[in-house]
Amino acid sequence: MEPQQQAEAAGSPRQAPEGAAPAGISLHDFCGRAGEQLVHFHAMRLRDSLFLWVGAEPALRSLAVAMCSPHDSIPVSTSLLGDASDTTSNSLAQRLARKTKKQIFVSYNLQNTDSSFILHIENRIKEEMIAFPEKF
């Protein structure tokens, strides 16, 4: 057995290839104001995907997933949970998938779905992505 295989068999952690994202799960919580409302964000970075929860109170009313496709310039998305007529989670997941080139799960749990409000939310997420890229 080669040394790398022996270390893995013994339970030692594998080293990530240079330049690759670290393995495991990374959690990152942050908040921001959109108008008068305090909004909380919870980001969970997985190996090749990101789960992003947005809300003001603990709830999971919607969940959508989006990912880039080699066959289309617009990321494909679908609603997994919640009212299918509310496309806020879907559209936010699509825009973030396009930006990150990752599979993105978004749970948007705010009553306000006004486009200018959503733009504030998206800008706050992008600010945090720039400040803490390793968390996304």
N, CA, C and O atoms as a MOPAC input file, in Angstrom:
PM7 MOZYME 1SCF
protein

 N      0.85200 1    -1.18100 1     0.00000 1
 C      0.00000 1     0.00000 1     0.00000 1
 C      0.89400 1     1.23900 1     0.00000 1
 O      1.88000 1     1.29300 1     0.73500 1
 N      0.55300 1     2.22900 1    -0.81900 1
 C      1.34900 1     3.45300 1    -0.89700 1
 C      1.13000 1     4.30100 1     0.35000 1
 O      0.10800 1     4.14700 1     1.01900 1
 N      2.08100 1     5.20800 1     0.68700 1
 C      1.94700 1     6.03100 1     1.89300 1
 C      0.64400 1     6.82000 1     1.95100 1
 O      0.03600 1     6.92100 1     3.01700 1
 N      0.20100 1     7.38700 1     0.81500 1
 C     -1.05600 1     8.15700 1     0.78800 1
 C     -2.22900 1     7.26800 1     1.15500 1
 O     -3.10100 1     7.66800 1     1.92600 1
 N     -2.25300 1     6.04800 1     0.59700 1
 C     -3.33200 1     5.10900 1     0.88200 1
 C     -3.28700 1     4.65800 1     2.33700 1
 O     -4.33200 1     4.49300 1     2.96700 1
 N     -2.06600 1     4.45300 1     2.88300 1
 C     -1.93900 1     4.04600 1     4.27600 1
 C     -2.47000 1     5.13600 1     5.21000 1
 O     -3.16300 1     4.83700 1     6.18200 1
 N     -2.14800 1     6.38900 1     4.91800 1
 C     -2.62000 1     7.49600 1     5.74800 1
 C     -4.13100 1     7.59700 1     5.69800 1
 O     -4.76800 1     7.83700 1     6.72300 1
 N     -4.72500 1     7.41400 1     4.49900 1
 C     -6.17600 1     7.47400 1     4.36600 1
 C     -6.82800 1     6.31400 1     5.10000 1
 O     -7.85500 1     6.49200 1     5.75300 1
 N     -6.23300 1     5.11600 1     4.99600 1
 C     -6.78300 1     3.95000 1     5.66200 1
 C     -6.71700 1     4.10400 1     7.18000 1
 O     -7.58700 1     3.61100 1     7.89800 1
 N     -5.67800 1     4.79200 1     7.66400 1
 C     -5.51100 1     5.00400 1     9.10400 1
 C     -6.42100 1     6.10200 1     9.63200 1
 O     -6.46500 1     6.33700 1    10.84000 1
 N     -7.14200 1     6.77300 1     8.75400 1
 C     -8.06900 1     7.81700 1     9.19200 1
 C     -7.48600 1     9.21100 1     9.15600 1
 O     -8.12800 1    10.15400 1     9.61800 1
 N     -6.29900 1     9.36900 1     8.62500 1
 C     -5.71000 1    10.70000 1     8.52000 1
 C     -6.43800 1    11.49100 1     7.45100 1
 O     -6.85000 1    10.92000 1     6.44100 1
 N     -6.60900 1    12.80000 1     7.64700 1
 C     -7.30800 1    13.61000 1     6.64200 1
 C     -6.49900 1    13.70700 1     5.36100 1
 O     -5.27100 1    13.79400 1     5.38900 1
 N     -7.19200 1    13.69200 1     4.26000 1
 C     -6.55300 1    13.86900 1     2.95900 1
 C     -6.23100 1    15.31900 1     2.74700 1
 O     -7.00000 1    16.19400 1     3.14400 1
 N     -5.13200 1    15.58100 1     2.14100 1
 C     -4.75300 1    16.94200 1     1.79500 1
 C     -5.46400 1    17.34700 1     0.51300 1
 O     -5.48800 1    16.58500 1    -0.45300 1
 N     -6.03800 1    18.53600 1     0.50100 1
 C     -6.67800 1    19.04800 1    -0.70900 1
 C     -5.60000 1    19.44300 1    -1.70200 1
 O     -4.56700 1    19.97700 1    -1.29900 1
 N     -5.81100 1    19.19500 1    -2.99500 1
 C     -4.83400 1    19.63700 1    -3.99500 1
 C     -4.63700 1    21.14200 1    -3.90100 1
 O     -5.55400 1    21.88800 1    -3.55900 1
 N     -3.42300 1    21.56700 1    -4.21000 1
 C     -3.12800 1    22.99500 1    -4.13800 1
 C     -4.07500 1    23.79000 1    -5.02800 1
 O     -4.30400 1    23.42900 1    -6.18200 1
 N     -4.62300 1    24.87100 1    -4.48500 1
 C     -5.54900 1    25.72000 1    -5.22500 1
 C     -6.99900 1    25.26900 1    -5.10300 1
 O     -7.90900 1    25.98200 1    -5.52700 1
 N     -7.22100 1    24.08200 1    -4.52200 1
 C     -8.59400 1    23.58200 1    -4.37700 1
 C     -9.20700 1    24.13200 1    -3.09800 1
 O     -8.49800 1    24.48500 1    -2.15600 1
 N    -10.52800 1    24.20000 1    -3.07800 1
 C    -11.23400 1    24.64200 1    -1.87900 1
 C    -11.06100 1    23.59400 1    -0.79300 1
 O    -11.05400 1    22.40100 1    -1.09700 1
 N    -10.92100 1    24.00200 1     0.46700 1
 C    -10.76600 1    23.03700 1     1.53800 1
 C    -12.00500 1    22.14800 1     1.65400 1
 O    -13.12800 1    22.58100 1     1.39600 1
 N    -11.77300 1    20.90400 1     2.04400 1
 C    -12.88300 1    19.95900 1     2.19000 1
 C    -13.68300 1    20.29100 1     3.43600 1
 O    -13.23000 1    21.05500 1     4.28800 1
 N    -14.86600 1    19.71800 1     3.54100 1
 C    -15.68200 1    19.91200 1     4.72600 1
 C    -16.73200 1    20.98100 1     4.53200 1
 O    -16.96200 1    21.47900 1     3.43000 1
 N    -17.36400 1    21.31400 1     5.64700 1
 C    -18.44100 1    22.29600 1     5.64700 1
 C    -17.96100 1    23.55100 1     6.34700 1
 O    -17.31500 1    23.48000 1     7.39300 1
 N    -18.27400 1    24.69400 1     5.77300 1
 C    -17.93900 1    25.98100 1     6.37500 1
 C    -19.24000 1    26.73900 1     6.60200 1
 O    -20.04400 1    26.89100 1     5.68200 1
 N    -19.44800 1    27.21600 1     7.82900 1
 C    -20.64600 1    27.98200 1     8.16600 1
 C    -20.28100 1    29.44400 1     8.33100 1
 O    -19.21700 1    29.78000 1     8.85200 1
 N    -21.17500 1    30.30600 1     7.88100 1
 C    -20.92200 1    31.74700 1     7.98400 1
 C    -22.25500 1    32.46400 1     8.16300 1
 O    -23.13600 1    32.37200 1     7.30800 1
 N    -22.39900 1    33.17100 1     9.26800 1
 C    -23.60000 1    33.94300 1     9.55100 1
 C    -23.27100 1    35.42700 1     9.47700 1
 O    -22.21100 1    35.85900 1     9.93000 1
 N    -24.17800 1    36.20100 1     8.90700 1
 C    -24.01800 1    37.64700 1     8.84800 1
 C    -25.40000 1    38.26900 1     8.76100 1
 O    -26.38800 1    37.56400 1     8.56000 1
 N    -25.47600 1    39.56900 1     8.90800 1
 C    -26.76300 1    40.24700 1     8.82000 1
 C    -26.57900 1    41.59000 1     8.12800 1
 O    -25.45400 1    42.01800 1     7.87000 1
 N    -27.67100 1    42.23400 1     7.83800 1
 C    -27.64900 1    43.53400 1     7.18300 1
 C    -29.03300 1    44.14800 1     7.21000 1
 O    -30.02500 1    43.48600 1     7.51400 1
 N    -29.07300 1    45.40300 1     6.88900 1
 C    -30.35600 1    46.11200 1     6.83300 1
 C    -30.74700 1    46.30600 1     5.37800 1
 O    -29.93800 1    46.69800 1     4.53700 1
 N    -32.00100 1    46.02100 1     5.11400 1
 C    -32.60100 1    46.30000 1     3.80600 1
 C    -33.78800 1    47.20000 1     4.11100 1
 O    -34.83400 1    46.73700 1     4.56600 1
 N    -33.61500 1    48.46900 1     3.85800 1
 C    -34.63400 1    49.42700 1     4.26800 1
 C    -34.65200 1    49.48600 1     5.77900 1
 O    -33.61600 1    49.69700 1     6.40900 1
 N    -35.81500 1    49.30300 1     6.35900 1
 C    -35.96600 1    49.32300 1     7.81700 1
 C    -35.81500 1    47.94500 1     8.44900 1
 O    -35.79300 1    47.82300 1     9.67400 1
 N    -35.71100 1    46.91200 1     7.62500 1
 C    -35.73100 1    45.54300 1     8.14200 1
 C    -34.33000 1    44.98700 1     8.35900 1
 O    -33.45900 1    45.11700 1     7.49800 1
 N    -34.12000 1    44.36800 1     9.51400 1
 C    -32.89000 1    43.63000 1     9.78500 1
 C    -33.04300 1    42.24100 1     9.18100 1
 O    -34.00500 1    41.53200 1     9.47600 1
 N    -32.10100 1    41.85900 1     8.34300 1
 C    -32.15600 1    40.57600 1     7.64000 1
 C    -30.95500 1    39.74300 1     8.06300 1
 O    -29.82900 1    40.23800 1     8.12000 1
 N    -31.20800 1    38.47800 1     8.35700 1
 C    -30.16100 1    37.54400 1     8.75100 1
 C    -29.84600 1    36.61600 1     7.58400 1
 O    -30.72300 1    36.26500 1     6.79400 1
 N    -28.58100 1    36.22700 1     7.49300 1
 C    -28.11100 1    35.34600 1     6.42600 1
 C    -27.32200 1    34.20300 1     7.06500 1
 O    -26.57000 1    34.40700 1     8.01800 1
 N    -27.50200 1    33.02900 1     6.53700 1
 C    -26.74900 1    31.85800 1     6.98600 1
 C    -26.22100 1    31.16800 1     5.72900 1
 O    -26.99800 1    30.69800 1     4.89800 1
 N    -24.90300 1    31.11100 1     5.59800 1
 C    -24.28700 1    30.46800 1     4.43900 1
 C    -23.58100 1    29.19700 1     4.89500 1
 O    -22.81900 1    29.20600 1     5.86100 1
 N    -23.84300 1    28.12200 1     4.19500 1
 C    -23.18300 1    26.86000 1     4.46500 1
 C    -22.48800 1    26.42100 1     3.17800 1
 O    -23.13200 1    25.98800 1     2.22300 1
 N    -21.15300 1    26.54200 1     3.17300 1
 C    -20.38100 1    26.13700 1     1.99500 1
 C    -20.05600 1    24.66500 1     2.13000 1
 O    -19.46600 1    24.22200 1     3.11500 1
 N    -20.45500 1    23.92100 1     1.11500 1
 C    -20.14000 1    22.50800 1     1.03400 1
 C    -19.01700 1    22.34100 1     0.02100 1
 O    -18.47700 1    23.33900 1    -0.45600 1
 N    -18.65800 1    21.13900 1    -0.31400 1
 C    -17.52600 1    20.94400 1    -1.22100 1
 C    -17.72100 1    21.65300 1    -2.56300 1
 O    -16.86100 1    22.42900 1    -2.97700 1
 N    -18.82300 1    21.40100 1    -3.23600 1
 C    -19.05500 1    21.98000 1    -4.56300 1
 C    -20.35200 1    22.76900 1    -4.63700 1
 O    -20.84300 1    23.04400 1    -5.73200 1
 N    -20.91300 1    23.13500 1    -3.49900 1
 C    -22.18400 1    23.84900 1    -3.51500 1
 C    -22.28300 1    24.78400 1    -2.31600 1
 O    -21.43700 1    24.78400 1    -1.42200 1
 N    -23.34300 1    25.57500 1    -2.33200 1
 C    -23.57300 1    26.55300 1    -1.27300 1
 C    -25.05300 1    26.54800 1    -0.92500 1
 O    -25.91200 1    26.57000 1    -1.80700 1
 N    -25.34000 1    26.51900 1     0.37300 1
 C    -26.70000 1    26.66700 1     0.87200 1
 C    -26.78200 1    28.04000 1     1.51800 1
 O    -25.98200 1    28.36000 1     2.39600 1
 N    -27.73900 1    28.85200 1     1.09300 1
 C    -27.88700 1    30.20100 1     1.62700 1
 C    -29.31000 1    30.39600 1     2.12100 1
 O    -30.26800 1    30.27500 1     1.35800 1
 N    -29.43600 1    30.70200 1     3.41100 1
 C    -30.72700 1    30.98400 1     4.02600 1
 C    -30.80800 1    32.48500 1     4.28200 1
 O    -29.85700 1    33.08000 1     4.78900 1
 N    -31.93800 1    33.09900 1     3.93600 1
 C    -32.17000 1    34.53100 1     4.12800 1
 C    -33.50400 1    34.68100 1     4.84700 1
 O    -34.51400 1    34.13800 1     4.40000 1
 N    -33.51500 1    35.41600 1     5.96100 1
 C    -34.76900 1    35.60100 1     6.67600 1
 C    -34.64200 1    36.56300 1     7.83900 1
 O    -33.55800 1    37.06200 1     8.14000 1
 N    -35.75900 1    36.81000 1     8.48300 1
 C    -35.79600 1    37.68300 1     9.64800 1
 C    -36.11000 1    36.89500 1    10.91100 1
 O    -35.83200 1    37.35700 1    12.01800 1
 N    -36.68000 1    35.72500 1    10.75500 1
 C    -37.03500 1    34.86900 1    11.88500 1
 C    -36.82500 1    33.42100 1    11.46300 1
 O    -36.84500 1    33.12300 1    10.26900 1
 N    -36.62400 1    32.51300 1    12.41700 1
 C    -36.37100 1    31.11200 1    12.05100 1
 C    -37.55600 1    30.49900 1    11.30200 1
 O    -38.62500 1    30.29300 1    11.87700 1
 N    -37.35900 1    30.21600 1    10.04400 1
 C    -38.39300 1    29.59600 1     9.20500 1
 C    -37.73300 1    29.05200 1     7.94900 1
 O    -36.68800 1    29.54300 1     7.52200 1
 N    -38.33900 1    28.05600 1     7.37400 1
 C    -37.89900 1    27.51100 1     6.09300 1
 C    -39.14200 1    27.34800 1     5.23800 1
 O    -39.71500 1    26.26400 1     5.13600 1
 N    -39.54900 1    28.47500 1     4.61700 1
 C    -40.78800 1    28.48200 1     3.83200 1
 C    -40.56200 1    28.16000 1     2.35900 1
 O    -41.49000 1    27.76400 1     1.65300 1
 N    -39.33000 1    28.33200 1     1.90400 1
 C    -39.04600 1    28.07200 1     0.49300 1
 C    -37.64100 1    27.51200 1     0.36400 1
 O    -36.79000 1    27.72500 1     1.22700 1
 N    -37.41400 1    26.80000 1    -0.71600 1
 C    -36.08500 1    26.29500 1    -1.02700 1
 C    -36.01800 1    26.05700 1    -2.52800 1
 O    -36.88000 1    25.40000 1    -3.11100 1
 N    -34.98500 1    26.59900 1    -3.13100 1
 C    -34.77300 1    26.42000 1    -4.56900 1
 C    -33.31400 1    26.03300 1    -4.79500 1
 O    -32.45300 1    26.29700 1    -3.95600 1
 N    -33.05600 1    25.41900 1    -5.91200 1
 C    -31.69700 1    25.05800 1    -6.28700 1
 C    -31.44800 1    25.51500 1    -7.71900 1
 O    -32.34000 1    25.46500 1    -8.56600 1
 N    -30.22000 1    25.96200 1    -7.97500 1
 C    -29.83300 1    26.36800 1    -9.32900 1
 C    -28.39800 1    25.93300 1    -9.58000 1
 O    -27.58300 1    25.86300 1    -8.66000 1
 N    -28.10600 1    25.64300 1   -10.84000 1
 C    -26.73700 1    25.28800 1   -11.22600 1
 C    -26.52300 1    25.61900 1   -12.69100 1
 O    -27.46000 1    25.65500 1   -13.48900 1
 N    -25.27800 1    25.85600 1   -13.01600 1
 C    -24.93100 1    26.16800 1   -14.40400 1
 C    -25.04500 1    24.91000 1   -15.25500 1
 O    -24.83500 1    23.79100 1   -14.78600 1
 N    -25.38100 1    25.12700 1   -16.50400 1
 C    -25.52300 1    24.02700 1   -17.45500 1
 C    -24.64000 1    24.31400 1   -18.67000 1
 O    -24.57800 1    25.45200 1   -19.13400 1
 N    -23.96500 1    23.30400 1   -19.18000 1
 C    -23.15600 1    23.53500 1   -20.38000 1
 C    -24.00500 1    23.78500 1   -21.62100 1
 O    -23.48600 1    24.19700 1   -22.65800 1
 N    -25.32000 1    23.53400 1   -21.51600 1
 C    -26.21200 1    23.66500 1   -22.66200 1
 C    -26.95900 1    24.98800 1   -22.71900 1
 O    -27.65300 1    25.26000 1   -23.69900 1
 N    -26.83000 1    25.82000 1   -21.68100 1
 C    -27.58800 1    27.06200 1   -21.62600 1
 C    -26.79100 1    28.10800 1   -20.86800 1
 O    -26.08000 1    27.77700 1   -19.91900 1
 N    -26.89800 1    29.35500 1   -21.27000 1
 C    -26.17200 1    30.42800 1   -20.57900 1
 C    -26.84800 1    30.83100 1   -19.27200 1
 O    -26.21200 1    31.42700 1   -18.40300 1
 N    -28.12800 1    30.51000 1   -19.13000 1
 C    -28.86700 1    30.81000 1   -17.90300 1
 C    -28.85900 1    29.55400 1   -17.03200 1
 O    -29.24100 1    28.48400 1   -17.50600 1
 N    -28.43400 1    29.65700 1   -15.76800 1
 C    -28.44600 1    28.47300 1   -14.90200 1
 C    -29.85500 1    27.89100 1   -14.78400 1
 O    -30.84600 1    28.62100 1   -14.74400 1
 N    -29.91800 1    26.57700 1   -14.73000 1
 C    -31.19600 1    25.90200 1   -14.54000 1
 C    -31.55500 1    25.95200 1   -13.06600 1
 O    -30.67700 1    25.89600 1   -12.20500 1
 N    -32.84700 1    26.05800 1   -12.77400 1
 C    -33.27100 1    26.11600 1   -11.38000 1
 C    -34.62700 1    25.46500 1   -11.22200 1
 O    -35.38700 1    25.31100 1   -12.17800 1
 N    -34.90700 1    25.08900 1    -9.99200 1
 C    -36.20900 1    24.53500 1    -9.66600 1
 C    -36.52700 1    24.80800 1    -8.20600 1
 O    -35.63500 1    24.95200 1    -7.37000 1
 N    -37.80700 1    24.87500 1    -7.92400 1
 C    -38.27700 1    25.05900 1    -6.55900 1
 C    -38.38900 1    23.68700 1    -5.90500 1
 O    -38.96800 1    22.76700 1    -6.48300 1
 N    -37.83900 1    23.54700 1    -4.70800 1
 C    -37.88700 1    22.28300 1    -3.98500 1
 C    -38.91200 1    22.29000 1    -2.86200 1
 O    -39.42200 1    21.24100 1    -2.46800 1
 N    -39.21300 1    23.49000 1    -2.34400 1
 C    -40.10100 1    23.61400 1    -1.20300 1
 C    -40.79100 1    24.96300 1    -1.25900 1
 O    -40.17100 1    25.96700 1    -1.61200 1
 N    -42.05400 1    24.99200 1    -0.91800 1
 C    -42.77400 1    26.25600 1    -0.84000 1
 C    -43.68800 1    26.50300 1    -2.02600 1
 O    -43.90000 1    25.62700 1    -2.86400 1
 N    -44.22200 1    27.71100 1    -2.07900 1
 C    -45.15100 1    28.14500 1    -3.11300 1
 C    -44.41100 1    28.29600 1    -4.44200 1
 O    -43.52400 1    29.14000 1    -4.56700 1
 N    -44.76700 1    27.49200 1    -5.41800 1
 C    -44.08700 1    27.51000 1    -6.71900 1
 C    -44.29200 1    28.82600 1    -7.46600 1
 O    -43.50300 1    29.15600 1    -8.35100 1
 N    -45.33900 1    29.58600 1    -7.12400 1
 C    -45.57300 1    30.85300 1    -7.81100 1
 C    -44.64300 1    31.96100 1    -7.29900 1
 O    -44.49200 1    32.99200 1    -7.95400 1
 N    -44.01800 1    31.75300 1    -6.13000 1
 C    -43.03900 1    32.71500 1    -5.61100 1
 C    -41.66900 1    32.30900 1    -6.13300 1
 O    -41.08800 1    31.32700 1    -5.67100 1
 N    -41.16000 1    33.05700 1    -7.08300 1
 C    -39.90900 1    32.70500 1    -7.75200 1
 C    -38.69200 1    33.42400 1    -7.16900 1
 O    -37.62000 1    33.40100 1    -7.77300 1
 N    -38.83900 1    34.05200 1    -6.02100 1
 C    -37.73000 1    34.81700 1    -5.43700 1
 C    -36.52400 1    33.93300 1    -5.15100 1
 O    -35.40500 1    34.27800 1    -5.53000 1
 N    -36.73400 1    32.79600 1    -4.48600 1
 C    -35.61900 1    31.89200 1    -4.18600 1
 C    -34.97200 1    31.38500 1    -5.47200 1
 O    -33.74800 1    31.30400 1    -5.57000 1
 N    -35.81200 1    31.04000 1    -6.46600 1
 C    -35.30200 1    30.55700 1    -7.75700 1
 C    -34.41400 1    31.59100 1    -8.43900 1
 O    -33.30000 1    31.28100 1    -8.86000 1
 N    -34.90700 1    32.80900 1    -8.54500 1
 C    -34.15200 1    33.81700 1    -9.29100 1
 C    -32.87000 1    34.20900 1    -8.55900 1
 O    -31.84300 1    34.44500 1    -9.19600 1
 N    -32.92100 1    34.27800 1    -7.22800 1
 C    -31.70800 1    34.58900 1    -6.47200 1
 C    -30.69800 1    33.44900 1    -6.61100 1
 O    -29.50200 1    33.69700 1    -6.75800 1
 N    -31.16500 1    32.22300 1    -6.56600 1
 C    -30.27600 1    31.07000 1    -6.74700 1
 C    -29.64000 1    31.08500 1    -8.13800 1
 O    -28.45400 1    30.78700 1    -8.27600 1
 N    -30.40800 1    31.42600 1    -9.16100 1
 C    -29.86200 1    31.49800 1   -10.52200 1
 C    -28.76000 1    32.54100 1   -10.62700 1
 O    -27.70000 1    32.27600 1   -11.19300 1
 N    -29.00800 1    33.72400 1   -10.08400 1
 C    -28.00200 1    34.79200 1   -10.17900 1
 C    -26.72900 1    34.43300 1    -9.41900 1
 O    -25.62500 1    34.73100 1    -9.87600 1
 N    -26.88100 1    33.79600 1    -8.26200 1
 C    -25.70500 1    33.40200 1    -7.49500 1
 C    -24.96400 1    32.24000 1    -8.15400 1
 O    -23.73600 1    32.17900 1    -8.10100 1
 N    -25.69800 1    31.32200 1    -8.77000 1
 C    -25.05700 1    30.21500 1    -9.49200 1
 C    -24.23700 1    30.75400 1   -10.65600 1
 O    -23.12600 1    30.28600 1   -10.90700 1
 N    -24.77900 1    31.73100 1   -11.36300 1
 C    -24.05300 1    32.33800 1   -12.47900 1
 C    -22.76700 1    33.00000 1   -11.98000 1
 O    -21.72400 1    32.90400 1   -12.62800 1
 N    -22.84300 1    33.66200 1   -10.84200 1
 C    -21.68600 1    34.36800 1   -10.29300 1
 C    -20.62200 1    33.40300 1    -9.76600 1
 O    -19.43200 1    33.61500 1    -9.99800 1
 N    -21.03700 1    32.34700 1    -9.06100 1
 C    -20.08700 1    31.45800 1    -8.39400 1
 C    -19.71300 1    30.22300 1    -9.20200 1
 O    -18.69900 1    29.58300 1    -8.92300 1
 N    -20.52400 1    29.88200 1   -10.20100 1
 C    -20.33900 1    28.65200 1   -10.98900 1
 C    -20.48900 1    27.40800 1   -10.12000 1
 O    -19.90000 1    26.36700 1   -10.41300 1
 N    -21.28600 1    27.51700 1    -9.03600 1
 C    -21.53900 1    26.40200 1    -8.13900 1
 C    -23.02300 1    26.06700 1    -8.13900 1
 O    -23.85400 1    26.83700 1    -8.61900 1
 N    -23.33000 1    24.90900 1    -7.59300 1
 C    -24.72000 1    24.56600 1    -7.31700 1
 C    -25.11600 1    25.37300 1    -6.07700 1
 O    -24.42800 1    25.33800 1    -5.05700 1
 N    -26.24000 1    26.10400 1    -6.17900 1
 C    -26.66500 1    26.99400 1    -5.10000 1
 C    -28.06600 1    26.61500 1    -4.63500 1
 O    -28.98900 1    26.49100 1    -5.44000 1
 N    -28.20800 1    26.43500 1    -3.34000 1
 C    -29.51500 1    26.24200 1    -2.71500 1
 C    -29.85300 1    27.54300 1    -2.00600 1
 O    -29.03500 1    28.05100 1    -1.23900 1
 N    -31.02800 1    28.09000 1    -2.24300 1
 C    -31.44000 1    29.34400 1    -1.60000 1
 C    -32.79300 1    29.15600 1    -0.94200 1
 O    -33.73000 1    28.61800 1    -1.53200 1
 N    -32.86500 1    29.61800 1     0.29800 1
 C    -34.12500 1    29.66300 1     1.01600 1
 C    -34.36500 1    31.12200 1     1.39700 1
 O    -33.74400 1    31.64000 1     2.32400 1
 N    -35.27000 1    31.77600 1     0.67600 1
 C    -35.60800 1    33.18100 1     0.90400 1
 C    -36.89500 1    33.21500 1     1.70700 1
 O    -37.94200 1    32.79000 1     1.21800 1
 N    -36.83000 1    33.72200 1     2.94500 1
 C    -37.95400 1    33.64700 1     3.87200 1
 C    -38.38600 1    35.01700 1     4.37100 1
 O    -38.60700 1    35.20500 1     5.56800 1
 N    -38.50600 1    35.96200 1     3.47000 1
 C    -38.97400 1    37.30700 1     3.80500 1
 C    -40.24900 1    37.58800 1     3.02800 1
 O    -40.42600 1    37.10600 1     1.90900 1
 N    -41.13600 1    38.37100 1     3.62800 1
 C    -42.39600 1    38.71800 1     2.97000 1
 C    -42.17800 1    39.66000 1     1.79000 1
 O    -42.88100 1    39.57400 1     0.78400 1
 N    -41.20800 1    40.55300 1     1.91400 1
 C    -40.96900 1    41.56400 1     0.88500 1
 C    -40.27300 1    40.93600 1    -0.32300 1
 O    -39.14800 1    40.44700 1    -0.21400 1
 N    -40.94300 1    40.95200 1    -1.46800 1
 C    -40.36000 1    40.43500 1    -2.70500 1
 C    -40.23500 1    41.52800 1    -3.76000 1
 O    -40.11300 1    41.24100 1    -4.95100 1
 N    -40.26700 1    42.78700 1    -3.31500 1
 C    -40.09700 1    43.92100 1    -4.20300 1
 C    -38.70200 1    43.86400 1    -4.83500 1
 O    -37.73000 1    43.53800 1    -4.15400 1
 N    -38.59700 1    44.17500 1    -6.12100 1
 C    -37.32500 1    44.02700 1    -6.82900 1
 C    -36.21200 1    44.90100 1    -6.24300 1
 O    -35.06000 1    44.47000 1    -6.21300 1
 N    -36.51800 1    46.10600 1    -5.78100 1
 C    -35.46500 1    46.95300 1    -5.20000 1
 C    -35.01400 1    46.39300 1    -3.84700 1
 O    -33.83900 1    46.49500 1    -3.49400 1
 N    -35.94000 1    45.80800 1    -3.09500 1
 C    -35.59200 1    45.18400 1    -1.82300 1
 C    -34.68100 1    43.97900 1    -2.06600 1
 O    -33.67300 1    43.80400 1    -1.38200 1
 N    -35.04400 1    43.15700 1    -3.04100 1
 C    -34.24300 1    41.97000 1    -3.38500 1
 C    -32.85200 1    42.40000 1    -3.84900 1
 O    -31.86700 1    41.72500 1    -3.55000 1
 N    -32.76200 1    43.50700 1    -4.57200 1
 C    -31.46200 1    44.00900 1    -5.02100 1
 C    -30.58900 1    44.36100 1    -3.81700 1
 O    -29.38700 1    44.09600 1    -3.83300 1
 N    -31.17500 1    44.95500 1    -2.77300 1
 C    -30.41900 1    45.23700 1    -1.53900 1
 C    -29.91300 1    43.93500 1    -0.91700 1
 O    -28.76700 1    43.84900 1    -0.47600 1
 N    -30.77200 1    42.93700 1    -0.89000 1
 C    -30.40200 1    41.63200 1    -0.33200 1
 C    -29.24400 1    41.02900 1    -1.12300 1
 O    -28.25600 1    40.57600 1    -0.54600 1
 N    -29.37500 1    41.02900 1    -2.43800 1
 C    -28.33700 1    40.45100 1    -3.28900 1
 C    -27.02000 1    41.21500 1    -3.16200 1
 O    -25.95200 1    40.60400 1    -3.13500 1
 N    -27.08500 1    42.53300 1    -3.08500 1
 C    -25.86300 1    43.33100 1    -2.91500 1
 C    -25.18700 1    43.04000 1    -1.58000 1
 O    -23.95900 1    43.01300 1    -1.49900 1
 N    -25.98700 1    42.82200 1    -0.52600 1
 C    -25.40300 1    42.49200 1     0.77900 1
 C    -24.69100 1    41.14900 1     0.71300 1
 O    -23.61800 1    40.98900 1     1.29400 1
 N    -25.27300 1    40.18800 1     0.01500 1
 C    -24.63800 1    38.87700 1    -0.15400 1
 C    -23.32400 1    39.02900 1    -0.92500 1
 O    -22.31000 1    38.44200 1    -0.54500 1
 N    -23.33800 1    39.80500 1    -1.99600 1
 C    -22.12800 1    40.00600 1    -2.79900 1
 C    -21.03100 1    40.70000 1    -1.99700 1
 O    -19.85600 1    40.35600 1    -2.12900 1
 N    -21.40600 1    41.67400 1    -1.16500 1
 C    -20.42000 1    42.33000 1    -0.28700 1
 C    -19.73700 1    41.30400 1     0.60300 1
 O    -18.51700 1    41.32400 1     0.77200 1
 N    -20.53100 1    40.41500 1     1.16600 1
 C    -19.98800 1    39.40600 1     2.07200 1
 C    -19.11700 1    38.41100 1     1.29600 1
 O    -18.10700 1    37.94000 1     1.82000 1
 N    -19.49500 1    38.08800 1     0.06400 1
 C    -18.69400 1    37.18600 1    -0.76300 1
 C    -17.32800 1    37.78700 1    -1.07600 1
 O    -16.32700 1    37.07400 1    -1.13600 1
 N    -17.29600 1    39.09600 1    -1.27200 1
 C    -16.02700 1    39.77300 1    -1.54600 1
 C    -15.16800 1    39.82400 1    -0.28100 1
 O    -13.95700 1    39.61100 1    -0.34200 1
 N    -15.79500 1    40.10700 1     0.86300 1
 C    -15.06700 1    40.23400 1     2.12300 1
 C    -14.56300 1    38.87700 1     2.63500 1
 O    -13.48300 1    38.79900 1     3.22100 1
 N    -15.33600 1    37.81700 1     2.41700 1
 C    -14.99400 1    36.47600 1     2.92800 1
 C    -15.15300 1    35.42500 1     1.84200 1
 O    -16.02500 1    34.56300 1     1.95100 1
 N    -14.33200 1    35.47200 1     0.79400 1
 C    -14.50500 1    34.51200 1    -0.32100 1
 C    -14.35600 1    33.05200 1     0.09900 1
 O    -14.96600 1    32.17100 1    -0.50600 1
 N    -13.56300 1    32.79100 1     1.11400 1
 C    -13.35800 1    31.40800 1     1.56800 1
 C    -14.60800 1    30.80600 1     2.19200 1
 O    -14.69500 1    29.58700 1     2.34100 1
 N    -15.56800 1    31.63100 1     2.55600 1
 C    -16.81000 1    31.16600 1     3.16900 1
 C    -17.87800 1    30.81100 1     2.13200 1
 O    -18.92100 1    30.25300 1     2.47200 1
 N    -17.61000 1    31.13600 1     0.87100 1
 C    -18.59100 1    30.90900 1    -0.18100 1
 C    -18.02400 1    30.00200 1    -1.25200 1
 O    -18.70800 1    29.69400 1    -2.22700 1

